[in-house]
Amino acid sequence: MKKIAVIGAGIVGITTAFELASLGNSVTVYDQNSAGAEEASFANGCVFSPGFVTPWVAPGLPKTLLARLFREHSPVRIGGLGAKELAWISKWRSACKMDNYLVHRSQLHNLASFSSDVFKDLTNRLNLEYESSKGFMVLYRTPDEQRNASRILQTYKEMGVSFLEITAEKARKLEPALNAETAIHGGLYFPEDEIANCRQFALLLKDECEKLGVRFEFNSSVKPLSPTQPTVIQTQNNSVKFDAVVMCAGVRSAELLAPIGVKVPMLPIYGYTLSAAVRETIDAPLSGILDDRNKVTISRIGQRIRVSGISQIGGSPKAHLHGAFNTLYKVLNDWFPGAAKTSENVQEWKGARASLPEGIPLIGACRVPGVWLNIGHGSSGWTLSCGAARALSNLIDGRLPGTNLIGFGMSRLD
Ligand SMILES: Cc1cc2nc3c(=O)[nH]c(=O)nc-3n(C[C@H](O)[C@H](O)[C@H](O)COP(=O)(O)OP(=O)(O)OC[C@H]3O[C@@H](n4cnc5c(N)ncnc54)[C@H](O)[C@@H]3O)c2cc1C
C-alpha cells in the first residue's frame, strides 16, 4: 500500500483517487476550492463522446479557423496574444499535419473507448445515478460543411468508430424538436456517445472515494512542488510527505510542476456555457447535438438545456468576451427555438480547458521519481477521465495500464 497525494479534485483528480484507493492505496486529495468539481469540471458541455472524441488539432483547421476568426459567431476568439500564446499556436500549427492528426485521433479513440468501458463499469457497479441520455449528433448545414467533414470518415471506419451517416430526415426523426426552418444538409450520428452530467458524476464518485477511505483536504492550496522534496505536499496549513504525488490540477498543473524542471506547454483555452431550464419539453432536445459550423453543442441534462462553445485564446479567466454568450443563444435559437427559459435564471459560465498543442493529454510517469501526471485533457477531459484514471492508477501500482498509453507519456515533449 502506497501513501499517495492527488492534487486537484476535478473529474480527473476524483476518478484517479477512486482508482488508486480501489487498488488499496491510502489517498489524500488536495483542492484549493471548498468542494470538488468547481473549475473546468463544473458546467462543461457534458458530452461523453468515445466515438466523436476529437483532438483540437486537424489538417486544415488553422486555415478554417483563421477564415472565420473575424466573423461575428466565430468558434475561435482571441482574448489577447502574448509570447506564451504565440509559442503555443506555433506548436499547435505543426501538430495539425495530417499524419500527426491520424496518430493522435487514433490514440484518443483508444483511450476514449477504454474510458467508456470504465465509465459503464463504475456506473453499474456503484449504482451511480446522474442525468444522462443516449446518442450524439453532428449537424452540417451546407454541402460544403459535410464535404469537409467527409474527408475523415474513412479514418473513422478504419478505427472502428461506431457512427452512422444520416440524412436531414433521419436527423429530424432522432431529434424531433429540431427547428424545421434551419437547413440541415446531413449529419453524423454516434449511437454509443452520450450526454452525462460531469459534475454530478464527480460528486457521486467523491462519496464513493470517501467510502474507500480517501481523505479530501479542501480549501488547501498546494504550493509548487519542491525540487529537493517533490513528493512533499506543502499547503498554507502543513507539509506532508507522500510516496507518490499525482498532478491533476488542470490549468494550474504547469506552474506547480515548473520548479522540478518539468516544462509543460499548457495553455488555458477558455470556453463558455449557458444552462437554462426547459420551457417546453416538446421543443427540447432529447440528447445532444453539435452545430458543426459554430462548433457549439446543445445538450439535454435532466430538466435543463446546456449550450457550450467558443475557444478563446488568451485573456483573463473571469472577464467574459463580448459576444460570446450571444453566439450560444443564437445557436440555441437556430436549432431549438423556445425550448429553454432564457429570460430568467440562466447560468452563464466560463471555464478553462487545460490544453496541450498536440491535443492529447499527458498521462504517466514524470521524469522526477514519485511524481505522476494526469493533465492536459483539453476539450475531452470528461470523456477521457475514467480511462485515464484507471490506466494511470494501474501504472502507479506496478501493473499494466489496461489500454495502450503509447503517445501519452512525457517523451513526446522531447
Ligand atoms: C466550456 C467547456 C466545455 C467542455 N465540454 C466538454 C464536453 O462536452 N466533454 C468533455 O469530455 N470535456 C469537456 N470539457 C473539458 C473538461 O471539462 C475538462 O477537460 C475536465 O473538466 C478537466 O478536468 P480536470 O479535473 O483536469 O480539471 P479541473 O476540473 O479544472 O480540476 C482541477 C482542480 O485542481 C484544483 N487545483 C488547481 N491548482 C491547485 C492548487 N495549487 N492546489 C490545490 N488545488 C488546485 C482546482 O481547484 C480544480 O478543482 C469542456 C471544458 C470547457 C471549459
Ligand as a Chemical Component Dictionary entry (heavy atoms), coordinates in Angstrom:
data_LIG
# 
_chem_comp.id                   LIG 
_chem_comp.type                 NON-POLYMER 
_chem_comp.pdbx_formal_charge   0 
_chem_comp.three_letter_code    LIG 
# 
loop_
_chem_comp_atom.comp_id 
_chem_comp_atom.atom_id 
_chem_comp_atom.alt_atom_id 
_chem_comp_atom.type_symbol 
_chem_comp_atom.charge 
_chem_comp_atom.model_Cartn_x 
_chem_comp_atom.model_Cartn_y 
_chem_comp_atom.model_Cartn_z 
_chem_comp_atom.pdbx_ordinal 
LIG C1  C1  C 0 -16.652 25.230 -21.854 1  
LIG C2  C2  C 0 -16.134 23.819 -21.710 2  
LIG C3  C3  C 0 -16.871 22.772 -22.240 3  
LIG C4  C4  C 0 -16.390 21.464 -22.152 4  
LIG N1  N1  N 0 -17.163 20.436 -22.650 5  
LIG C5  C5  C 0 -16.708 19.168 -22.556 6  
LIG C6  C6  C 0 -17.512 18.097 -23.048 7  
LIG O1  O1  O 0 -18.628 18.292 -23.506 8  
LIG N2  N2  N 0 -16.995 16.832 -22.975 9  
LIG C7  C7  C 0 -15.756 16.579 -22.464 10 
LIG O2  O2  O 0 -15.330 15.422 -22.467 11 
LIG N3  N3  N 0 -14.999 17.566 -21.940 12 
LIG C8  C8  C 0 -15.450 18.849 -21.982 13 
LIG N4  N4  N 0 -14.695 19.879 -21.499 14 
LIG C9  C9  C 0 -13.367 19.563 -20.926 15 
LIG C10 C10 C 0 -13.489 19.084 -19.496 16 
LIG O3  O3  O 0 -14.429 19.845 -18.793 17 
LIG C11 C11 C 0 -12.117 19.189 -18.825 18 
LIG O4  O4  O 0 -11.140 18.586 -19.636 19 
LIG C12 C12 C 0 -12.121 18.490 -17.467 20 
LIG O5  O5  O 0 -13.144 19.010 -16.664 21 
LIG C13 C13 C 0 -10.772 18.663 -16.809 22 
LIG O6  O6  O 0 -10.837 18.092 -15.531 23 
LIG P1  P1  P 0 -9.642  18.295 -14.512 24 
LIG O7  O7  O 0 -10.006 17.563 -13.301 25 
LIG O8  O8  O 0 -8.363  18.021 -15.196 26 
LIG O9  O9  O 0 -9.614  19.879 -14.268 27 
LIG P2  P2  P 0 -10.471 20.763 -13.255 28 
LIG O10 O10 O 0 -11.880 20.336 -13.221 29 
LIG O11 O11 O 0 -10.178 22.184 -13.592 30 
LIG O12 O12 O 0 -9.841  20.401 -11.842 31 
LIG C14 C14 C 0 -8.570  20.849 -11.447 32 
LIG C15 C15 C 0 -8.651  21.054 -9.955  33 
LIG O13 O13 O 0 -7.356  21.365 -9.478  34 
LIG C16 C16 C 0 -7.509  22.289 -8.437  35 
LIG N5  N5  N 0 -6.244  22.989 -8.236  36 
LIG C17 C17 C 0 -5.542  23.702 -9.150  37 
LIG N6  N6  N 0 -4.433  24.202 -8.600  38 
LIG C18 C18 C 0 -4.423  23.806 -7.300  39 
LIG C19 C19 C 0 -3.532  24.010 -6.214  40 
LIG N7  N7  N 0 -2.418  24.733 -6.334  41 
LIG N8  N8  N 0 -3.842  23.458 -5.021  42 
LIG C20 C20 C 0 -4.974  22.728 -4.866  43 
LIG N9  N9  N 0 -5.841  22.512 -5.854  44 
LIG C21 C21 C 0 -5.573  23.031 -7.067  45 
LIG C22 C22 C 0 -8.624  23.198 -8.912  46 
LIG O14 O14 O 0 -9.233  23.889 -7.834  47 
LIG C23 C23 C 0 -9.561  22.220 -9.587  48 
LIG O15 O15 O 0 -10.581 21.769 -8.735  49 
LIG C24 C24 C 0 -15.145 21.203 -21.537 50 
LIG C25 C25 C 0 -14.425 22.252 -20.950 51 
LIG C26 C26 C 0 -14.913 23.554 -21.035 52 
LIG C27 C27 C 0 -14.143 24.676 -20.387 53 
# 
loop_
_chem_comp_bond.comp_id 
_chem_comp_bond.atom_id_1 
_chem_comp_bond.atom_id_2 
_chem_comp_bond.value_order 
_chem_comp_bond.pdbx_ordinal 
LIG C1  C2  SING 1  
LIG C2  C3  SING 2  
LIG C2  C26 DOUB 3  
LIG C3  C4  DOUB 4  
LIG C4  N1  SING 5  
LIG C4  C24 SING 6  
LIG N1  C5  DOUB 7  
LIG C5  C6  SING 8  
LIG C5  C8  SING 9  
LIG C6  O1  DOUB 10 
LIG C6  N2  SING 11 
LIG N2  C7  SING 12 
LIG C7  O2  DOUB 13 
LIG C7  N3  SING 14 
LIG N3  C8  DOUB 15 
LIG C8  N4  SING 16 
LIG N4  C9  SING 17 
LIG N4  C24 SING 18 
LIG C9  C10 SING 19 
LIG C10 O3  SING 20 
LIG C10 C11 SING 21 
LIG C11 O4  SING 22 
LIG C11 C12 SING 23 
LIG C12 O5  SING 24 
LIG C12 C13 SING 25 
LIG C13 O6  SING 26 
LIG O6  P1  SING 27 
LIG P1  O7  DOUB 28 
LIG P1  O8  SING 29 
LIG P1  O9  SING 30 
LIG O9  P2  SING 31 
LIG P2  O10 DOUB 32 
LIG P2  O11 SING 33 
LIG P2  O12 SING 34 
LIG O12 C14 SING 35 
LIG C14 C15 SING 36 
LIG C15 O13 SING 37 
LIG C15 C23 SING 38 
LIG O13 C16 SING 39 
LIG C16 N5  SING 40 
LIG C16 C22 SING 41 
LIG N5  C17 SING 42 
LIG N5  C21 SING 43 
LIG C17 N6  DOUB 44 
LIG N6  C18 SING 45 
LIG C18 C19 SING 46 
LIG C18 C21 DOUB 47 
LIG C19 N7  SING 48 
LIG C19 N8  DOUB 49 
LIG N8  C20 SING 50 
LIG C20 N9  DOUB 51 
LIG N9  C21 SING 52 
LIG C22 O14 SING 53 
LIG C22 C23 SING 54 
LIG C23 O15 SING 55 
LIG C24 C25 DOUB 56 
LIG C25 C26 SING 57 
LIG C26 C27 SING 58 
# 
